[in-house]
Amino acid sequence: MRTVNIGELKNQLSGYLQYVKNGEEIVIRDRSVPVARILPFRHGSEWDQEAQLVASGALKMPEEEMNWKQFFRAPAGNVSRKMAVKAAIDSRGDW
């Protein structure tokens, strides 16, 4: 992920758009304070559906990338399969 202040982005927009085309995310700063992001455009039906949910306000995109190493370092729970299934069913709220 790259960061850039507004002035530099205005002066070198084509270069920063090339980074985005190559899959990088650009964080735009106003006087060193993050204010926006430029993300690569993803194609496909899953992305289209996700984009519609974001536009409607039903979905908010994550503010930072998931740290999978930290996630998998967390200790596993000690819950029986029966209790886990019951908790999942109860959390759905459709019973």
N, CA, C and O atoms as CSV, one atom per row, in Angstrom:
chain,resi,resn,atom,element,x,y,z
A,1,MET,N,N,0.849,-1.171,0.000
A,1,MET,CA,C,0.000,0.000,0.000
A,1,MET,C,C,0.894,1.234,0.000
A,1,MET,O,O,1.845,1.334,0.776
A,2,ARG,N,N,0.573,2.158,-0.875
A,2,ARG,CA,C,1.318,3.412,-0.968
A,2,ARG,C,C,0.481,4.536,-0.386
A,2,ARG,O,O,-0.748,4.475,-0.383
A,3,THR,N,N,1.161,5.564,0.108
A,3,THR,CA,C,0.467,6.760,0.571
A,3,THR,C,C,1.009,7.957,-0.193
A,3,THR,O,O,2.172,7.983,-0.594
A,4,VAL,N,N,0.140,8.953,-0.387
A,4,VAL,CA,C,0.541,10.134,-1.142
A,4,VAL,C,C,-0.282,11.334,-0.670
A,4,VAL,O,O,-1.473,11.210,-0.385
A,5,ASN,N,N,0.360,12.479,-0.594
A,5,ASN,CA,C,-0.366,13.708,-0.287
A,5,ASN,C,C,-1.045,14.220,-1.551
A,5,ASN,O,O,-0.602,13.914,-2.657
A,6,ILE,N,N,-2.104,14.989,-1.401
A,6,ILE,CA,C,-2.928,15.444,-2.521
A,6,ILE,C,C,-2.101,16.149,-3.596
A,6,ILE,O,O,-2.268,15.866,-4.783
A,7,GLY,N,N,-1.228,17.044,-3.207
A,7,GLY,CA,C,-0.434,17.788,-4.185
A,7,GLY,C,C,0.393,16.884,-5.078
A,7,GLY,O,O,0.414,17.055,-6.296
A,8,GLU,N,N,1.074,15.926,-4.474
A,8,GLU,CA,C,1.886,14.997,-5.256
A,8,GLU,C,C,1.004,14.138,-6.150
A,8,GLU,O,O,1.368,13.855,-7.291
A,9,LEU,N,N,-0.155,13.720,-5.641
A,9,LEU,CA,C,-1.070,12.915,-6.448
A,9,LEU,C,C,-1.526,13.692,-7.678
A,9,LEU,O,O,-1.582,13.142,-8.778
A,10,LYS,N,N,-1.855,14.975,-7.492
A,10,LYS,CA,C,-2.285,15.799,-8.629
A,10,LYS,C,C,-1.172,15.921,-9.667
A,10,LYS,O,O,-1.436,15.882,-10.869
A,11,ASN,N,N,0.061,16.068,-9.211
A,11,ASN,CA,C,1.185,16.231,-10.131
A,11,ASN,C,C,1.587,14.940,-10.832
A,11,ASN,O,O,2.136,14.979,-11.934
A,12,GLN,N,N,1.321,13.794,-10.204
A,12,GLN,CA,C,1.784,12.520,-10.757
A,12,GLN,C,C,0.652,11.492,-10.828
A,12,GLN,O,O,0.862,10.308,-10.562
A,13,LEU,N,N,-0.543,11.952,-11.188
A,13,LEU,CA,C,-1.711,11.075,-11.185
A,13,LEU,C,C,-1.523,9.840,-12.065
A,13,LEU,O,O,-1.858,8.730,-11.652
A,14,SER,N,N,-0.999,10.021,-13.252
A,14,SER,CA,C,-0.827,8.875,-14.166
A,14,SER,C,C,0.061,7.799,-13.546
A,14,SER,O,O,-0.228,6.609,-13.669
A,15,GLY,N,N,1.120,8.204,-12.895
A,15,GLY,CA,C,2.012,7.234,-12.259
A,15,GLY,C,C,1.319,6.475,-11.140
A,15,GLY,O,O,1.481,5.261,-11.016
A,16,TYR,N,N,0.545,7.185,-10.323
A,16,TYR,CA,C,-0.157,6.513,-9.234
A,16,TYR,C,C,-1.268,5.609,-9.754
A,16,TYR,O,O,-1.533,4.555,-9.177
A,17,LEU,N,N,-1.921,6.017,-10.845
A,17,LEU,CA,C,-2.934,5.141,-11.432
A,17,LEU,C,C,-2.305,3.862,-11.976
A,17,LEU,O,O,-2.944,2.810,-11.978
A,18,GLN,N,N,-1.076,3.942,-12.431
A,18,GLN,CA,C,-0.389,2.732,-12.889
A,18,GLN,C,C,-0.155,1.770,-11.724
A,18,GLN,O,O,-0.284,0.557,-11.889
A,19,TYR,N,N,0.188,2.304,-10.545
A,19,TYR,CA,C,0.332,1.448,-9.363
A,19,TYR,C,C,-0.991,0.727,-9.080
A,19,TYR,O,O,-1.007,-0.467,-8.781
A,20,VAL,N,N,-2.092,1.468,-9.180
A,20,VAL,CA,C,-3.411,0.878,-8.918
A,20,VAL,C,C,-3.718,-0.194,-9.965
A,20,VAL,O,O,-4.222,-1.264,-9.622
A,21,LYS,N,N,-3.422,0.079,-11.225
A,21,LYS,CA,C,-3.636,-0.920,-12.275
A,21,LYS,C,C,-2.837,-2.189,-12.007
A,21,LYS,O,O,-3.246,-3.282,-12.400
A,22,ASN,N,N,-1.696,-2.043,-11.338
A,22,ASN,CA,C,-0.860,-3.193,-11.004
A,22,ASN,C,C,-1.310,-3.891,-9.724
A,22,ASN,O,O,-0.655,-4.823,-9.256
A,23,GLY,N,N,-2.430,-3.439,-9.160
A,23,GLY,CA,C,-3.005,-4.116,-7.997
A,23,GLY,C,C,-2.733,-3.465,-6.660
A,23,GLY,O,O,-3.161,-3.991,-5.632
A,24,GLU,N,N,-2.040,-2.343,-6.632
A,24,GLU,CA,C,-1.741,-1.689,-5.363
A,24,GLU,C,C,-2.873,-0.761,-4.933
A,24,GLU,O,O,-3.656,-0.284,-5.755
A,25,GLU,N,N,-2.940,-0.521,-3.645
A,25,GLU,CA,C,-3.890,0.417,-3.062
A,25,GLU,C,C,-3.138,1.700,-2.738
A,25,GLU,O,O,-2.004,1.660,-2.261
A,26,ILE,N,N,-3.775,2.837,-2.998
A,26,ILE,CA,C,-3.169,4.133,-2.707
A,26,ILE,C,C,-4.007,4.829,-1.631
A,26,ILE,O,O,-5.219,4.978,-1.785
A,27,VAL,N,N,-3.364,5.250,-0.551
A,27,VAL,CA,C,-4.031,6.041,0.487
A,27,VAL,C,C,-3.690,7.502,0.228
A,27,VAL,O,O,-2.518,7.867,0.134
A,28,ILE,N,N,-4.713,8.327,0.115
A,28,ILE,CA,C,-4.531,9.747,-0.162
A,28,ILE,C,C,-4.609,10.512,1.152
A,28,ILE,O,O,-5.520,10.311,1.955
A,29,ARG,N,N,-3.626,11.398,1.354
A,29,ARG,CA,C,-3.554,12.173,2.593
A,29,ARG,C,C,-3.715,13.657,2.292
A,29,ARG,O,O,-3.273,14.153,1.255
A,30,ASP,N,N,-4.353,14.344,3.215
A,30,ASP,CA,C,-4.454,15.802,3.178
A,30,ASP,C,C,-3.650,16.309,4.364
A,30,ASP,O,O,-4.072,16.177,5.513
A,31,ARG,N,N,-2.488,16.892,4.081
A,31,ARG,CA,C,-1.561,17.336,5.134
A,31,ARG,C,C,-1.236,16.190,6.095
A,31,ARG,O,O,-1.278,16.346,7.315
A,32,SER,N,N,-0.914,15.045,5.515
A,32,SER,CA,C,-0.503,13.824,6.228
A,32,SER,C,C,-1.627,13.099,6.954
A,32,SER,O,O,-1.368,12.116,7.647
A,33,VAL,N,N,-2.878,13.561,6.814
A,33,VAL,CA,C,-4.020,12.882,7.434
A,33,VAL,C,C,-4.735,12.067,6.351
A,33,VAL,O,O,-5.182,12.640,5.357
A,34,PRO,N,N,-4.852,10.746,6.517
A,34,PRO,CA,C,-5.530,9.925,5.505
A,34,PRO,C,C,-6.977,10.367,5.319
A,34,PRO,O,O,-7.713,10.544,6.290
A,35,VAL,N,N,-7.379,10.544,4.046
A,35,VAL,CA,C,-8.748,10.982,3.756
A,35,VAL,C,C,-9.466,10.089,2.744
A,35,VAL,O,O,-10.696,10.092,2.697
A,36,ALA,N,N,-8.732,9.328,1.937
A,36,ALA,CA,C,-9.377,8.499,0.908
A,36,ALA,C,C,-8.430,7.402,0.457
A,36,ALA,O,O,-7.239,7.403,0.767
A,37,ARG,N,N,-9.013,6.453,-0.297
A,37,ARG,CA,C,-8.223,5.369,-0.877
A,37,ARG,C,C,-8.601,5.196,-2.342
A,37,ARG,O,O,-9.755,5.392,-2.723
A,38,ILE,N,N,-7.637,4.835,-3.143
A,38,ILE,CA,C,-7.887,4.422,-4.517
A,38,ILE,C,C,-7.580,2.937,-4.569
A,38,ILE,O,O,-6.473,2.510,-4.243
A,39,LEU,N,N,-8.567,2.150,-4.982
A,39,LEU,CA,C,-8.426,0.697,-5.012
A,39,LEU,C,C,-8.507,0.187,-6.437
A,39,LEU,O,O,-9.178,0.794,-7.271
A,40,PRO,N,N,-7.837,-0.917,-6.734
A,40,PRO,CA,C,-7.974,-1.516,-8.056
A,40,PRO,C,C,-9.416,-1.951,-8.293
A,40,PRO,O,O,-10.087,-2.434,-7.382
A,41,PHE,N,N,-9.880,-1.776,-9.515
A,41,PHE,CA,C,-11.225,-2.196,-9.876
A,41,PHE,C,C,-11.218,-3.688,-10.121
A,41,PHE,O,O,-10.385,-4.198,-10.870
A,42,ARG,N,N,-12.140,-4.384,-9.494
A,42,ARG,CA,C,-12.246,-5.835,-9.681
A,42,ARG,C,C,-13.452,-6.131,-10.560
A,42,ARG,O,O,-14.502,-5.502,-10.421
A,43,HIS,N,N,-13.297,-7.085,-11.462
A,43,HIS,CA,C,-14.372,-7.472,-12.365
A,43,HIS,C,C,-14.957,-8.801,-11.924
A,43,HIS,O,O,-14.269,-9.611,-11.304
A,44,GLY,N,N,-16.202,-9.024,-12.235
A,44,GLY,CA,C,-16.837,-10.302,-11.947
A,44,GLY,C,C,-18.120,-10.106,-11.173
A,44,GLY,O,O,-18.345,-9.051,-10.581
A,45,SER,N,N,-18.958,-11.123,-11.179
A,45,SER,CA,C,-20.275,-11.014,-10.565
A,45,SER,C,C,-20.202,-10.820,-9.055
A,45,SER,O,O,-21.018,-10.097,-8.483
A,46,GLU,N,N,-19.220,-11.467,-8.401
A,46,GLU,CA,C,-19.104,-11.295,-6.946
A,46,GLU,C,C,-18.778,-9.850,-6.606
A,46,GLU,O,O,-19.355,-9.284,-5.677
A,47,TRP,N,N,-17.847,-9.243,-7.359
A,47,TRP,CA,C,-17.496,-7.851,-7.102
A,47,TRP,C,C,-18.674,-6.937,-7.394
A,47,TRP,O,O,-18.916,-5.990,-6.645
A,48,ASP,N,N,-19.414,-7.200,-8.471
A,48,ASP,CA,C,-20.564,-6.365,-8.815
A,48,ASP,C,C,-21.593,-6.376,-7.689
A,48,ASP,O,O,-22.149,-5.337,-7.333
A,49,GLN,N,N,-21.837,-7.543,-7.141
A,49,GLN,CA,C,-22.793,-7.664,-6.043
A,49,GLN,C,C,-22.269,-6.928,-4.804
A,49,GLN,O,O,-23.025,-6.236,-4.123
A,50,GLU,N,N,-20.984,-7.081,-4.520
A,50,GLU,CA,C,-20.364,-6.396,-3.387
A,50,GLU,C,C,-20.439,-4.880,-3.571
A,50,GLU,O,O,-20.748,-4.157,-2.624
A,51,ALA,N,N,-20.162,-4.399,-4.770
A,51,ALA,CA,C,-20.201,-2.969,-5.063
A,51,ALA,C,C,-21.609,-2.417,-4.866
A,51,ALA,O,O,-21.768,-1.304,-4.365
A,52,GLN,N,N,-22.626,-3.173,-5.249
A,52,GLN,CA,C,-24.009,-2.730,-5.057
A,52,GLN,C,C,-24.345,-2.620,-3.573
A,52,GLN,O,O,-25.019,-1.677,-3.158
A,53,LEU,N,N,-23.882,-3.573,-2.776
A,53,LEU,CA,C,-24.133,-3.535,-1.340
A,53,LEU,C,C,-23.435,-2.344,-0.693
A,53,LEU,O,O,-24.001,-1.697,0.188
A,54,VAL,N,N,-22.209,-2.051,-1.125
A,54,VAL,CA,C,-21.485,-0.889,-0.598
A,54,VAL,C,C,-22.222,0.387,-0.967
A,54,VAL,O,O,-22.403,1.267,-0.125
A,55,ALA,N,N,-22.650,0.495,-2.222
A,55,ALA,CA,C,-23.349,1.695,-2.689
A,55,ALA,C,C,-24.655,1.912,-1.942
A,55,ALA,O,O,-25.052,3.052,-1.703
A,56,SER,N,N,-25.327,0.824,-1.571
A,56,SER,CA,C,-26.604,0.954,-0.861
A,56,SER,C,C,-26.418,1.225,0.628
A,56,SER,O,O,-27.376,1.564,1.322
A,57,GLY,N,N,-25.190,1.077,1.119
A,57,GLY,CA,C,-24.931,1.282,2.539
A,57,GLY,C,C,-25.108,0.028,3.377
A,57,GLY,O,O,-24.953,0.079,4.597
A,58,ALA,N,N,-25.432,-1.102,2.747
A,58,ALA,CA,C,-25.640,-2.345,3.474
A,58,ALA,C,C,-24.338,-3.039,3.831
A,58,ALA,O,O,-24.326,-3.929,4.682
A,59,LEU,N,N,-23.231,-2.643,3.190
A,59,LEU,CA,C,-21.937,-3.268,3.430
A,59,LEU,C,C,-20.882,-2.188,3.519
A,59,LEU,O,O,-20.887,-1.233,2.742
A,60,LYS,N,N,-19.985,-2.343,4.464
A,60,LYS,CA,C,-18.850,-1.427,4.586
A,60,LYS,C,C,-17.588,-2.235,4.349
A,60,LYS,O,O,-17.390,-3.283,4.964
A,61,MET,N,N,-16.742,-1.754,3.465
A,61,MET,CA,C,-15.505,-2.453,3.170
A,61,MET,C,C,-14.552,-2.344,4.369
A,61,MET,O,O,-14.606,-1.362,5.110
A,62,PRO,N,N,-13.691,-3.330,4.563
A,62,PRO,CA,C,-12.740,-3.279,5.674
A,62,PRO,C,C,-11.786,-2.100,5.528
A,62,PRO,O,O,-11.416,-1.719,4.418
A,63,GLU,N,N,-11.398,-1.537,6.651
A,63,GLU,CA,C,-10.505,-0.387,6.626
A,63,GLU,C,C,-9.043,-0.789,6.539
A,63,GLU,O,O,-8.193,0.018,6.161
A,64,GLU,N,N,-8.750,-2.025,6.887
A,64,GLU,CA,C,-7.372,-2.504,6.788
A,64,GLU,C,C,-7.374,-3.972,6.408
A,64,GLU,O,O,-8.355,-4.685,6.617
A,65,GLU,N,N,-6.269,-4.407,5.853
A,65,GLU,CA,C,-6.155,-5.785,5.402
A,65,GLU,C,C,-6.089,-6.732,6.601
A,65,GLU,O,O,-5.519,-6.400,7.641
A,66,MET,N,N,-6.676,-7.902,6.437
A,66,MET,CA,C,-6.701,-8.908,7.494
A,66,MET,C,C,-5.289,-9.439,7.758
A,66,MET,O,O,-4.557,-9.766,6.825
A,67,ASN,N,N,-4.918,-9.520,9.028
A,67,ASN,CA,C,-3.630,-10.090,9.411
A,67,ASN,C,C,-3.866,-11.573,9.697
A,67,ASN,O,O,-4.184,-11.956,10.822
A,68,TRP,N,N,-3.705,-12.402,8.659
A,68,TRP,CA,C,-4.018,-13.823,8.789
A,68,TRP,C,C,-3.068,-14.549,9.727
A,68,TRP,O,O,-3.484,-15.488,10.407
A,69,LYS,N,N,-1.805,-14.143,9.783
A,69,LYS,CA,C,-0.858,-14.797,10.703
A,69,LYS,C,C,-1.322,-14.620,12.141
A,69,LYS,O,O,-1.316,-15.570,12.925
A,70,GLN,N,N,-1.721,-13.412,12.479
A,70,GLN,CA,C,-2.202,-13.146,13.837
A,70,GLN,C,C,-3.508,-13.906,14.092
A,70,GLN,O,O,-3.706,-14.453,15.177
A,71,PHE,N,N,-4.387,-13.938,13.109
A,71,PHE,CA,C,-5.665,-14.633,13.249
A,71,PHE,C,C,-5.456,-16.112,13.577
A,71,PHE,O,O,-6.105,-16.646,14.476
A,72,PHE,N,N,-4.551,-16.773,12.848
A,72,PHE,CA,C,-4.355,-18.198,13.049
A,72,PHE,C,C,-3.487,-18.513,14.261
A,72,PHE,O,O,-3.398,-19.672,14.663
A,73,ARG,N,N,-2.844,-17.507,14.851
A,73,ARG,CA,C,-2.088,-17.719,16.086
A,73,ARG,C,C,-3.002,-17.776,17.309
A,73,ARG,O,O,-2.612,-18.295,18.355
A,74,ALA,N,N,-4.217,-17.245,17.179
A,74,ALA,CA,C,-5.151,-17.242,18.315
A,74,ALA,C,C,-5.495,-18.680,18.691
A,74,ALA,O,O,-5.675,-19.526,17.815
A,75,PRO,N,N,-5.585,-18.958,19.984
A,75,PRO,CA,C,-5.891,-20.332,20.397
A,75,PRO,C,C,-7.298,-20.741,19.963
A,75,PRO,O,O,-8.226,-19.932,19.967
A,76,ALA,N,N,-7.435,-21.996,19.595
A,76,ALA,CA,C,-8.742,-22.524,19.204
A,76,ALA,C,C,-9.616,-22.681,20.441
A,76,ALA,O,O,-9.121,-22.929,21.540
A,77,GLY,N,N,-10.900,-22.534,20.249
A,77,GLY,CA,C,-11.831,-22.691,21.360
A,77,GLY,C,C,-11.985,-24.150,21.748
A,77,GLY,O,O,-11.593,-25.048,21.003
A,78,ASN,N,N,-12.548,-24.374,22.901
A,78,ASN,CA,C,-12.753,-25.732,23.391
A,78,ASN,C,C,-14.248,-25.921,23.604
A,78,ASN,O,O,-14.723,-26.039,24.734
A,79,VAL,N,N,-14.986,-25.946,22.483
A,79,VAL,CA,C,-16.439,-26.064,22.526
A,79,VAL,C,C,-16.819,-27.334,21.782
A,79,VAL,O,O,-16.260,-27.647,20.731
A,80,SER,N,N,-17.781,-28.059,22.345
A,80,SER,CA,C,-18.199,-29.298,21.686
A,80,SER,C,C,-18.887,-28.977,20.361
A,80,SER,O,O,-19.416,-27.882,20.171
A,81,ARG,N,N,-18.869,-29.937,19.463
A,81,ARG,CA,C,-19.519,-29.750,18.162
A,81,ARG,C,C,-21.002,-29.426,18.343
A,81,ARG,O,O,-21.542,-28.560,17.655
A,82,LYS,N,N,-21.653,-30.122,19.269
A,82,LYS,CA,C,-23.084,-29.921,19.519
A,82,LYS,C,C,-23.355,-28.473,19.952
A,82,LYS,O,O,-24.299,-27.848,19.468
A,83,MET,N,N,-22.544,-27.953,20.845
A,83,MET,CA,C,-22.732,-26.576,21.327
A,83,MET,C,C,-22.435,-25.556,20.221
A,83,MET,O,O,-23.108,-24.529,20.130
A,84,ALA,N,N,-21.423,-25.838,19.377
A,84,ALA,CA,C,-21.081,-24.934,18.280
A,84,ALA,C,C,-22.227,-24.858,17.271
A,84,ALA,O,O,-22.575,-23.777,16.795
A,85,VAL,N,N,-22.812,-26.022,16.947
A,85,VAL,CA,C,-23.937,-26.042,16.008
A,85,VAL,C,C,-25.123,-25.308,16.598
A,85,VAL,O,O,-25.788,-24.546,15.896
A,86,LYS,N,N,-25.399,-25.519,17.865
A,86,LYS,CA,C,-26.518,-24.835,18.523
A,86,LYS,C,C,-26.306,-23.320,18.515
A,86,LYS,O,O,-27.242,-22.566,18.247
A,87,ALA,N,N,-25.090,-22.873,18.804
A,87,ALA,CA,C,-24.797,-21.436,18.807
A,87,ALA,C,C,-24.973,-20.844,17.411
A,87,ALA,O,O,-25.498,-19.740,17.260
A,88,ALA,N,N,-24.533,-21.580,16.397
A,88,ALA,CA,C,-24.678,-21.090,15.020
A,88,ALA,C,C,-26.144,-20.976,14.639
A,88,ALA,O,O,-26.558,-19.978,14.048
A,89,ILE,N,N,-26.927,-21.985,14.972
A,89,ILE,CA,C,-28.358,-21.959,14.656
A,89,ILE,C,C,-29.056,-20.844,15.423
A,89,ILE,O,O,-29.867,-20.111,14.857
A,90,ASP,N,N,-28.743,-20.715,16.708
A,90,ASP,CA,C,-29.368,-19.661,17.519
A,90,ASP,C,C,-29.015,-18.261,17.002
A,90,ASP,O,O,-29.844,-17.353,17.065
A,91,SER,N,N,-27.799,-18.082,16.495
A,91,SER,CA,C,-27.370,-16.766,16.051
A,91,SER,C,C,-28.070,-16.342,14.753
A,91,SER,O,O,-28.122,-15.153,14.441
A,92,ARG,N,N,-28.604,-17.297,14.004
A,92,ARG,CA,C,-29.279,-16.973,12.747
A,92,ARG,C,C,-30.588,-16.240,12.987
A,92,ARG,O,O,-31.019,-15.442,12.155
A,93,GLY,N,N,-31.211,-16.504,14.105
A,93,GLY,CA,C,-32.441,-15.796,14.456
A,93,GLY,C,C,-33.653,-16.150,13.616
A,93,GLY,O,O,-34.646,-15.422,13.639
A,94,ASP,N,N,-33.600,-17.246,12.875
A,94,ASP,CA,C,-34.748,-17.595,12.047
A,94,ASP,C,C,-35.535,-18.800,12.593
A,94,ASP,O,O,-36.345,-19.394,11.882
A,95,TRP,N,N,-35.288,-19.143,13.842
A,95,TRP,CA,C,-36.014,-20.257,14.455
A,95,TRP,C,C,-37.090,-19.755,15.354
A,95,TRP,O,O,-37.809,-20.549,15.960
